[in-house]
């Protein structure tokens, strides 16, 4: 444990947060004097052990398989009952719906016909313009 003193109502620390509620001066003084009179035990080295012992006192810890079984006996009946009710409602709704239409047959598309060759008079001028630009 650290050697720093624990804050108490009778001492003010420099990093204390601002009060959320402001009291009138007489009420604030009464509160301050009343809190200063409350006895405060000094922290001891076995504080953590005492807190853990207080939390575990009177509790019977069971092995984890038994804890799992206990929780499953609590959870499974409502789960099964809820599933059965939901499944029954879904079945009754599904029976009242019209049957779905059969899917359309899958038709394979015919392959595209081959492309006709390009006319020669369109290709020749392009070659001449390329040659002219290369010579320059």
C-alpha positions in Angstrom: 0.0 0.0 0.0 1.1 3.5 -0.5 2.1 5.8 2.4 -0.1 8.6 1.1 -2.8 9.6 3.6 -6.4 8.7 2.6 -8.6 11.8 2.0 -11.2 12.4 4.7 -13.8 15.1 5.2 -11.6 17.0 7.7 -8.7 17.5 5.2 -8.9 19.2 1.9 -6.6 18.2 -0.9 -5.3 20.4 -3.7 -6.8 18.2 -6.4 -10.2 17.7 -4.9 -13.0 18.1 -7.5 -15.3 21.0 -7.4 -18.6 20.5 -5.5 -21.5 19.6 -7.7 -24.0 21.3 -5.3 -23.3 24.5 -3.6 -24.7 24.8 -0.1 -25.5 28.0 1.8 -22.6 28.9 4.1 -24.3 27.9 7.4 -25.4 24.5 6.0 -21.9 23.9 4.5 -20.3 24.7 7.9 -22.7 22.4 9.7 -22.0 19.6 7.2 -18.2 20.1 7.4 -18.2 20.1 11.2 -20.5 17.0 11.4 -18.3 15.1 8.9 -15.2 16.1 10.8 -16.6 14.5 14.0 -17.2 11.1 12.2 -14.4 8.7 13.3 -12.3 7.2 10.6 -10.3 4.1 10.9 -6.7 4.1 9.7 -6.2 1.7 6.8 -4.4 -1.5 7.7 -2.2 -3.8 5.8 -4.8 -6.6 5.7 -7.5 -4.4 4.2 -7.8 -6.3 0.9 -7.9 -9.6 2.7 -10.7 -8.4 5.0 -12.7 -7.1 2.0 -12.4 -10.3 0.1 -13.3 -12.3 3.2 -16.4 -10.2 3.8 -17.5 -10.7 0.2 -17.1 -14.5 0.4 -18.5 -15.0 3.9 -21.7 -17.0 3.9 -21.3 -18.0 0.3 -20.9 -21.6 -0.8 -19.0 -21.8 -4.1 -19.8 -24.8 -6.1 -17.7 -26.5 -8.8 -18.2 -25.0 -12.2 -19.9 -28.1 -13.7 -22.5 -27.9 -11.1 -22.9 -24.2 -11.6 -23.4 -24.8 -15.4 -25.9 -27.5 -14.8 -27.9 -25.3 -12.4 -28.0 -22.4 -14.8 -29.0 -24.7 -17.7 -31.9 -26.1 -15.7 -33.1 -22.5 -15.3 -32.5 -21.4 -18.9 -33.4 -24.5 -21.0 -37.1 -24.9 -20.2 -38.1 -21.3 -21.1 -35.9 -21.6 -24.2 -37.5 -24.8 -25.4 -41.0 -23.5 -24.6 -40.4 -20.3 -26.4 -39.0 -22.1 -29.5 -41.9 -24.5 -29.6 -44.4 -21.6 -29.5 -42.5 -19.6 -32.1 -42.1 -22.6 -34.4 -45.9 -23.4 -34.1 -46.9 -19.9 -35.0 -44.4 -19.8 -37.9 -45.8 -23.2 -39.2 -49.4 -22.0 -39.0 -48.6 -18.7 -40.8 -46.6 -20.6 -43.4 -49.5 -23.0 -44.1 -51.9 -20.1 -44.7 -49.6 -18.5 -47.3 -50.1 -19.4 -51.0 -47.4 -21.8 -52.4 -44.5 -20.0 -54.1 -44.3 -19.9 -57.9 -41.9 -22.3 -59.4 -38.7 -20.6 -60.5 -38.3 -19.7 -64.2 -36.4 -22.2 -66.2 -32.7 -21.4 -66.8 -32.1 -20.6 -70.5 -28.6 -20.5 -71.8 -27.9 -17.5 -74.0 -26.7 -18.2 -77.5 -23.1 -17.2 -78.2 -22.6 -13.9 -79.9 -22.0 -14.1 -83.7 -18.5 -13.4 -84.9 -17.7 -9.8 -85.7 -17.4 -8.9 -89.4 -13.9 -7.7 -90.5 -13.3 -4.0 -90.6 -13.5 -2.4 -94.0 -10.0 -1.8 -95.5 -10.7 1.8 -96.5 -11.0 2.7 -92.8 -7.7 1.0 -91.9 -5.6 2.4 -94.7 -6.0 6.1 -93.9 -5.0 5.5 -90.3 -1.8 3.9 -91.5 -1.0 6.8 -93.7 -1.5 9.3 -90.9 0.7 7.3 -88.6 3.5 7.3 -91.1 3.1 11.0 -91.7 3.4 11.8 -88.0 6.4 9.5 -87.6 8.3 11.3 -90.5 7.9 14.7 -89.0 
